[in-house]
Amino acid sequence: MGGKLSNLSLEYFVLLSFMAFAFSCATPGSDEESTTSTADTTVPTVTTISPADGTTDVAVTSTISITFSKSIEPRNVTTSTTESCSGTVQLSVDGFNNCIPAVVTYDTSRKIYTLTAGSSSAALELTSSTKHQIKATTSVIDYFSIALASDYTSAGFTTTSICTSGCTWSDAAATGMTAGSGHAVVYHLGKLWVIGGGDGSSVYTKVYSSSDGATWTDAEASGDWSARNDHAATAFDGKLWVMGGGSNGSSLLNDVLSSTDGKTWTIVSSAASWTPRHKHSLLVFNNKMYLLGGIDNSSAKMNDVWSTSDGKTWTEITDNATWSKRSGHAATVFDQKIWVMGGDNGSTLSDVWYSSTDNASSWTQASTSGTTWSARSGHTAAVFEGKLWVIGGNAGSESLDAWSSTDGSVWTNVGAKSGETSRSGIESGVMANRLYLIGGYTGSAYKDDVQKYAP
């Protein structure tokens, strides 16, 4: 009799447990929507962004929040982990040509998602004096598998300047790095990278990185990496890319190499479609890499423009751009345009050209006015504090000057670095809202120093 009661008690307990489990599965939790009998079939939308569109003087340490009209499944809200624009929610300062890596979190309603610039291991600041935009793509999907009807892109907010109380030049007291002249500087994965270079007799094999501009670490480059100078480099698709260059003007290359970590390098193409060259430019625009101008093995200067999305297959946009054939020019992307400035076509140049077309097929010369920078080659271009910068060039002929512009037409003399002679083959990079100048040739000395412009 006791055994039967025990069996009945056990069966009753199992039945109650099953009913309780079934009830809990049928009842939606307070922090996410039900997927059973009350499916919400409305299309999710973006309702608010914070900071709001048009807001100015936003602190560079701010987070960004995006609020949706309904709960969104967290696994469908992802962000870029490198400078390459990926993820379903993106943060950019250049029209989503590149993106700011960010970490995403969400509230209990799953409607408000917050982006913090950086990664789980390293925080980043927003870019100073610059408009930031948020994009939410149609891959943002709610709990009922309903996506945004179309990509949402905010008009943008603008951050405050870090130079409100003034910025000045100082020596970063760099150690552990050699640059010389004809090296390349790239910002990638929260660090500045110095790649190659030379001292007029030797060509450097080293690749260095730094997170503060002062202490540099040898990446111990290996694989298909080879020594070179006067090459061009950029960051794209989560990788470092190096193209062309040579050995002090000889044995010029038209190879394409890439690396995710600066240590292991892979040949993407040993002989790209474009002519071997050095003193050319390389940049990223509209999700492609663009190679511009330079000088070939016969010392002929070029004004061709090539593009690629993978480093293997190249498209020649033009073999004769509107700007004249040149080498030693500076080029960058600013205000959603490609800019080509100065250089040498037999004489040094001070012209400014830009292209805003999707494939850089059409070029316009900026009408400069007022006092502007002198003709030069071997200088560097940067985008810093929401402005276009031209720095250095013309080894030994004058002081190491810097000029900035908000439109490429009207230029302001930011001032020279005290006690420093101008130099060619100089390179620049921006990291953590600080502008860095690295190396160069003064006409009598090859430099390995790092100069920093900061508050």
C-alpha positions as CSV (number, residue, x, y, z in Angstrom):
1,M,0.0,0.0,0.0
2,G,2.8,2.4,1.0
3,G,4.5,1.7,-2.4
4,K,1.4,2.6,-4.3
5,L,1.1,5.9,-2.5
6,S,4.7,6.7,-3.2
7,N,4.2,6.0,-6.9
8,L,1.0,8.2,-7.0
9,S,2.9,11.0,-5.2
10,L,5.7,10.9,-7.6
11,E,3.4,10.9,-10.6
12,Y,1.4,13.8,-9.1
13,F,4.7,15.8,-8.6
14,V,5.8,15.1,-12.2
15,L,2.4,16.3,-13.5
16,L,2.6,19.5,-11.5
17,S,6.1,20.2,-12.6
18,F,5.2,19.8,-16.2
19,M,2.2,22.1,-15.9
20,A,4.3,24.8,-14.2
21,F,7.0,24.5,-17.0
22,A,4.3,24.7,-19.7
23,F,2.7,27.8,-18.1
24,S,6.1,29.6,-17.8
25,C,6.8,28.9,-21.5
26,A,3.4,30.3,-22.5
27,T,3.9,33.5,-20.5
28,P,6.1,36.2,-22.1
29,G,8.8,37.7,-19.8
30,S,8.7,41.4,-18.9
31,D,11.9,42.2,-20.8
32,E,11.1,40.8,-24.3
33,E,8.1,40.3,-26.5
34,S,6.1,37.1,-26.9
35,T,6.5,35.0,-29.9
36,T,3.4,32.9,-29.4
37,S,-0.2,34.2,-29.7
38,T,0.4,38.0,-29.7
39,A,2.9,38.5,-32.4
40,D,3.5,42.2,-33.2
41,T,3.8,42.4,-37.0
42,T,4.5,46.1,-37.2
43,V,7.8,47.1,-38.9
44,P,10.4,48.3,-36.5
45,T,11.7,51.9,-37.0
46,V,14.3,54.1,-35.4
47,T,12.5,56.6,-33.2
48,T,15.3,58.6,-31.6
49,I,19.1,59.0,-31.6
50,S,21.1,60.6,-28.8
51,P,22.9,62.9,-29.2
52,A,20.2,64.2,-31.5
53,D,20.8,65.3,-35.0
54,G,22.2,68.8,-35.2
55,T,23.6,68.7,-31.6
56,T,27.0,70.5,-31.3
57,D,29.8,70.5,-28.8
58,V,29.3,66.9,-27.9
59,A,32.0,65.5,-25.6
60,V,34.4,63.1,-27.3
61,T,33.8,60.7,-24.4
62,S,30.1,60.5,-25.0
63,T,28.2,57.3,-25.8
64,I,25.6,57.1,-28.5
65,S,22.1,55.6,-28.1
66,I,19.7,54.5,-30.7
67,T,16.0,53.7,-29.8
68,F,13.8,51.5,-31.8
69,S,10.0,51.5,-31.9
70,K,9.9,47.9,-30.6
71,S,12.1,45.3,-29.0
72,I,15.0,44.1,-31.2
73,E,16.7,40.8,-30.8
74,P,20.1,41.6,-29.4
75,R,21.9,39.1,-31.7
76,N,20.7,41.2,-34.6
77,V,22.4,44.4,-33.3
78,T,26.1,44.3,-34.0
79,T,28.8,46.9,-34.5
80,S,32.1,47.3,-36.4
81,T,35.0,45.7,-34.6
82,T,37.7,47.4,-36.9
83,E,37.8,50.5,-39.0
84,S,36.0,48.6,-41.7
85,C,32.3,49.3,-41.7
86,S,30.5,46.1,-40.7
87,G,27.7,45.2,-38.3
88,T,24.1,46.2,-38.4
89,V,24.6,49.5,-36.5
90,Q,27.5,51.6,-37.6
91,L,29.2,54.8,-36.4
92,S,31.2,56.9,-38.9
93,V,32.7,60.4,-39.5
94,D,33.2,60.1,-43.3
95,G,30.0,58.9,-44.8
96,F,30.7,55.2,-43.8
97,N,33.8,55.1,-45.9
98,N,35.4,53.9,-42.6
99,C,33.7,53.2,-39.2
100,I,34.6,53.7,-35.6
101,P,34.8,50.4,-33.7
102,A,32.2,50.2,-30.9
103,V,30.8,48.0,-28.1
104,V,27.0,47.7,-27.9
105,T,24.8,47.2,-24.9
106,Y,21.1,47.3,-24.4
107,D,18.4,47.9,-21.8
108,T,15.8,45.4,-20.4
109,S,13.2,46.5,-23.0
110,R,15.6,45.6,-25.9
111,K,14.6,48.9,-27.5
112,I,17.5,51.1,-26.5
113,Y,20.9,50.2,-27.7
114,T,24.0,52.1,-26.6
115,L,27.3,52.3,-28.5
116,T,30.6,53.1,-26.7
117,A,33.6,53.8,-29.0
118,G,36.3,51.2,-28.7
119,S,36.4,47.5,-27.9
120,S,36.0,45.4,-24.8
121,S,39.7,45.8,-24.1
122,A,40.4,49.4,-25.1
123,A,38.2,52.5,-25.0
124,L,38.3,55.1,-27.8
125,E,37.2,58.7,-28.0
126,L,34.9,60.1,-30.7
127,T,36.7,62.2,-33.3
128,S,37.0,65.8,-32.2
129,S,35.3,68.7,-34.1
130,T,33.7,66.3,-36.5
131,K,30.2,65.3,-37.5
132,H,29.3,61.7,-36.5
133,Q,26.5,59.7,-38.1
134,I,24.7,56.5,-37.1
135,K,23.5,53.9,-39.6
136,A,21.0,51.1,-38.8
137,T,20.8,48.6,-41.6
138,T,18.0,46.3,-42.7
139,S,19.7,43.5,-40.9
140,V,18.3,44.9,-37.7
141,I,15.5,42.4,-37.0
142,D,13.0,42.1,-34.2
143,Y,11.8,39.0,-32.3
144,F,9.2,38.2,-35.0
145,S,11.8,38.2,-37.8
146,I,10.7,41.6,-39.1
147,A,13.5,43.9,-40.3
148,L,13.8,47.6,-40.7
149,A,12.1,48.5,-44.0
150,S,15.2,50.4,-45.2
151,D,18.6,51.6,-43.9
152,Y,18.3,54.5,-41.5
153,T,21.1,57.1,-41.5
154,S,21.1,60.0,-39.1
155,A,21.9,63.6,-40.1
156,G,24.6,63.6,-37.4
157,F,25.9,65.4,-34.4
158,T,29.2,67.3,-34.0
159,T,31.8,66.8,-31.3
160,T,33.6,69.5,-29.5
161,S,37.2,70.6,-30.2
162,I,40.0,69.4,-28.1
163,C,42.0,72.5,-29.0
164,T,39.5,75.0,-27.5
165,S,42.2,76.2,-25.1
166,G,44.9,75.7,-27.7
167,C,47.1,72.9,-29.1
168,T,50.9,73.0,-29.4
169,W,53.6,70.9,-30.9
170,S,55.9,68.8,-28.7
171,D,58.4,66.0,-29.1
172,A,56.8,62.7,-28.2
173,A,60.2,61.3,-27.1
174,A,59.7,58.2,-29.2
175,T,61.9,55.1,-28.5
176,G,62.3,51.8,-30.2
177,M,61.5,52.9,-33.8
178,T,63.3,53.9,-37.0
179,A,61.5,55.6,-39.9
180,G,63.9,57.7,-41.9
181,S,62.3,58.9,-45.2
182,G,59.7,57.2,-47.5
183,H,58.1,55.2,-44.8
184,A,54.3,54.8,-44.4
185,V,52.1,55.6,-41.4
186,V,48.7,54.0,-40.9
187,Y,46.2,53.9,-38.1
188,H,44.9,50.4,-37.5
189,L,43.3,48.6,-34.6
190,G,43.8,51.5,-32.2
191,K,47.5,51.9,-33.0
192,L,49.8,53.8,-35.3
193,W,51.9,51.7,-37.6
194,V,55.2,52.8,-39.2
195,I,56.0,50.6,-42.2
196,G,59.4,50.5,-44.0
197,G,61.4,53.6,-44.9
198,G,65.1,54.2,-45.4
199,D,68.1,56.4,-44.8
200,G,69.3,57.0,-48.4
201,S,71.6,54.0,-48.4
202,S,69.7,51.3,-46.5
203,V,66.0,50.4,-47.0
204,Y,64.2,49.3,-43.8
205,T,62.5,46.0,-43.3
206,K,60.9,46.9,-40.0
207,V,57.2,47.4,-39.1
208,Y,56.5,49.1,-35.8
209,S,53.3,49.9,-33.8
210,S,52.5,52.2,-30.9
211,S,49.4,53.0,-28.9
212,D,50.8,56.3,-27.5
213,G,53.3,57.6,-30.1
214,A,56.2,57.3,-27.6
215,T,56.8,53.6,-27.1
216,W,57.2,51.5,-30.3
217,T,57.2,47.8,-30.7
218,D,58.8,45.8,-33.5
219,A,56.0,43.7,-35.1
220,E,58.7,41.3,-36.4
221,A,57.3,41.3,-39.9
222,S,57.5,38.0,-41.6
223,G,55.9,35.9,-44.4
224,D,55.9,37.7,-47.7
225,W,57.1,41.1,-46.3
226,S,60.1,42.7,-47.9
227,A,62.1,45.9,-47.3
228,R,61.0,49.0,-49.2
229,N,60.6,52.8,-49.2
230,D,58.4,55.4,-51.0
231,H,55.6,52.8,-51.0
232,A,52.0,53.5,-50.1
233,A,49.9,52.0,-47.4
234,T,46.4,52.1,-45.9
235,A,44.0,50.2,-43.6
236,F,41.0,48.5,-45.3
237,D,38.7,45.6,-44.6
238,G,40.3,44.9,-41.2
239,K,43.8,44.7,-42.7
240,L,47.0,46.7,-43.3
241,W,47.8,47.1,-47.0
242,V,51.1,48.0,-48.6
243,M,51.6,48.6,-52.4
244,G,54.6,49.3,-54.6
245,G,57.7,51.3,-53.6
246,G,61.2,50.1,-54.1
247,S,64.8,50.5,-53.0
248,N,65.7,54.2,-53.0
249,G,64.2,54.8,-56.4
250,S,65.2,51.5,-58.1
251,S,63.8,48.0,-58.4
252,L,60.3,49.5,-58.3
253,L,57.4,47.2,-57.4
254,N,53.7,46.8,-58.3
255,D,53.0,44.2,-55.7
256,V,50.1,44.2,-53.1
257,L,50.6,42.9,-49.6
258,S,48.2,42.6,-46.7
259,S,48.4,41.7,-43.0
260,T,45.8,41.6,-40.2
261,D,48.4,42.0,-37.4
262,G,51.4,43.7,-39.0
263,K,53.5,40.6,-38.4
264,T,52.4,38.0,-40.9
265,W,52.2,39.4,-44.5
266,T,50.6,37.8,-47.5
267,I,51.1,38.6,-51.2
268,V,47.7,39.4,-52.6
269,S,49.2,40.2,-56.0
270,S,52.8,39.9,-57.1
271,A,52.2,42.0,-60.2
272,A,49.1,44.2,-60.1
273,S,47.6,45.8,-63.2
274,W,49.2,49.2,-62.6
275,T,52.8,50.1,-63.5
276,P,55.5,49.5,-60.9
277,R,56.0,52.8,-59.1
278,H,57.0,54.8,-56.0
279,K,56.0,58.2,-54.4
280,H,52.3,57.5,-55.2
281,S,49.2,57.7,-53.0
282,L,46.8,55.1,-51.6
283,L,43.5,55.7,-49.8
284,V,40.1,54.3,-49.1
285,F,37.0,55.8,-50.6
286,N,33.5,54.4,-51.1
287,N,34.5,51.0,-49.8
288,K,37.4,50.6,-52.3
289,M,41.1,51.3,-52.3
290,Y,42.4,54.0,-54.7
291,L,45.9,54.3,-56.0
292,L,46.9,57.6,-57.6
293,G,49.9,58.9,-59.6
294,G,53.6,58.4,-58.8
295,I,56.7,57.8,-60.8
296,D,57.8,54.7,-62.7
297,N,61.0,52.8,-63.4
298,S,61.8,55.2,-66.4
299,S,61.3,58.2,-64.1
300,A,58.1,59.1,-65.9
301,K,55.5,60.8,-63.7
302,M,51.9,59.6,-63.8
303,N,48.4,60.9,-63.1
304,D,46.5,57.6,-63.5
305,V,43.8,56.5,-61.0
306,W,43.1,52.8,-60.1
307,S,40.6,51.2,-57.8
308,T,40.1,47.8,-56.2
309,S,37.8,46.2,-53.6
310,D,40.1,43.2,-52.9
311,G,43.7,44.1,-54.0
312,K,43.6,41.5,-56.7
313,T,41.3,42.8,-59.4
314,W,42.0,46.4,-60.4
315,T,40.0,48.9,-62.5
316,E,41.7,51.8,-64.2
317,I,39.5,54.8,-63.7
318,T,41.6,57.0,-65.9
319,D,45.2,57.0,-67.3
320,N,45.1,60.8,-67.5
321,A,43.3,62.6,-64.6
322,T,42.6,66.3,-64.9
323,W,45.4,67.1,-62.4
324,S,48.8,66.9,-64.0
325,K,51.2,64.0,-63.8
326,R,53.1,64.1,-60.5
327,S,54.9,62.3,-57.7
328,G,55.4,63.2,-54.1
329,H,51.9,64.6,-53.8
330,A,49.7,64.3,-50.7
331,A,46.3,62.7,-50.9
332,T,43.5,61.9,-48.4
333,V,39.8,61.7,-48.0
334,F,38.0,64.6,-46.4
335,D,34.3,65.8,-46.5
336,Q,33.4,62.7,-48.5
337,K,35.9,63.7,-51.3
338,I,39.3,62.5,-52.4
339,W,41.9,65.3,-52.3
340,V,45.1,65.5,-54.2
341,M,47.5,68.4,-53.2
342,G,50.8,69.6,-54.4
343,G,53.6,67.3,-55.5
344,D,56.2,67.5,-58.3
345,N,55.6,67.4,-62.1
346,G,59.1,68.8,-62.9
347,S,58.4,71.7,-60.7
348,T,56.9,71.8,-57.2
349,L,53.1,72.4,-57.1
350,S,50.6,74.1,-54.8
351,D,47.4,73.1,-56.5
352,V,44.4,71.5,-54.8
353,W,42.1,69.0,-56.5
354,Y,39.1,67.0,-55.3
355,S,36.7,64.4,-56.6
356,S,33.3,63.6,-55.0
357,T,32.1,61.2,-57.7
358,D,31.6,57.6,-56.7
359,N,34.6,56.3,-58.8
360,A,36.9,59.4,-58.7
361,S,36.4,59.8,-62.5
362,S,35.8,63.6,-62.4
363,W,38.0,66.1,-60.7
364,T,37.7,69.8,-59.8
365,Q,40.4,72.2,-58.9
366,A,39.7,74.1,-55.7
367,S,39.9,77.9,-56.1
368,T,42.3,78.8,-53.3
369,S,42.2,82.4,-52.0
370,G,44.2,84.5,-49.5
371,T,47.5,83.3,-48.1
372,T,48.1,79.7,-48.7
373,W,50.9,77.1,-48.4
374,S,53.8,77.3,-50.8
375,A,54.5,74.8,-53.6
376,R,55.9,71.6,-52.2
377,S,56.5,67.9,-52.6
378,G,57.2,65.1,-50.1
379,H,54.7,66.6,-47.7
380,T,51.9,64.9,-45.8
381,A,48.1,65.3,-45.6
382,A,45.9,64.6,-42.6
383,V,42.4,65.1,-41.4
384,F,42.3,66.4,-37.8
385,E,39.9,68.5,-35.8
386,G,37.4,68.5,-38.6
387,K,39.9,70.1,-41.0
388,L,42.1,69.2,-43.9
389,W,45.9,69.6,-43.1
390,V,49.0,70.0,-45.2
391,I,52.3,69.7,-43.4
392,G,56.0,69.8,-44.3
393,G,57.7,68.9,-47.6
394,N,60.5,70.7,-49.4
395,A,63.4,69.3,-47.3
396,G,65.5,71.9,-45.6
397,S,64.2,74.9,-47.5
398,E,62.1,76.4,-44.7
399,S,60.6,75.7,-41.3
400,L,58.4,72.7,-40.6
401,D,55.0,74.4,-41.2
402,A,51.4,73.2,-41.0
403,W,48.3,74.6,-42.7
404,S,44.6,73.7,-42.3
405,S,41.4,74.3,-44.1
406,T,37.7,73.5,-43.7
407,D,37.0,73.6,-47.5
408,G,40.3,73.2,-49.4
409,S,40.1,76.8,-50.6
410,V,40.8,79.0,-47.6
411,W,43.9,78.0,-45.7
412,T,45.1,79.0,-42.2
413,N,48.8,78.9,-41.2
414,V,48.6,76.8,-38.0
415,G,52.3,77.7,-37.3
416,A,55.6,76.1,-37.6
417,K,57.2,73.6,-35.2
418,S,59.8,75.7,-33.3
419,G,63.4,74.8,-34.1
420,E,62.5,72.3,-36.8
421,T,63.6,72.5,-40.4
422,S,61.1,71.3,-43.0
423,R,61.5,67.8,-44.3
424,S,60.3,65.7,-47.2
425,G,59.3,62.0,-47.0
426,I,57.5,62.9,-43.8
427,E,54.3,61.0,-42.8
428,S,51.5,61.8,-40.4
429,G,48.8,59.9,-38.5
430,V,45.9,60.7,-36.1
431,M,45.4,58.6,-33.0
432,A,43.2,59.3,-29.9
433,N,42.6,62.9,-31.1
434,R,46.3,63.7,-31.4
435,L,48.1,64.5,-34.6
436,Y,51.5,62.9,-35.1
437,L,54.3,63.7,-37.5
438,I,56.9,60.9,-38.0
439,G,60.3,60.9,-39.6
440,G,61.4,62.6,-42.9
441,Y,64.5,63.9,-44.5
442,T,65.7,67.5,-43.6
443,G,68.2,67.8,-46.5
444,S,71.0,66.7,-44.2
445,A,69.6,64.2,-41.8
446,Y,67.1,61.3,-41.8
447,K,64.8,61.6,-38.8
448,D,63.3,58.9,-36.6
449,D,61.4,61.3,-34.3
450,V,57.7,61.7,-33.5
451,Q,56.2,65.2,-33.1
452,K,52.8,65.5,-31.5
453,Y,50.1,68.2,-31.8
454,A,47.9,68.2,-28.8
455,P,46.4,70.3,-26.0
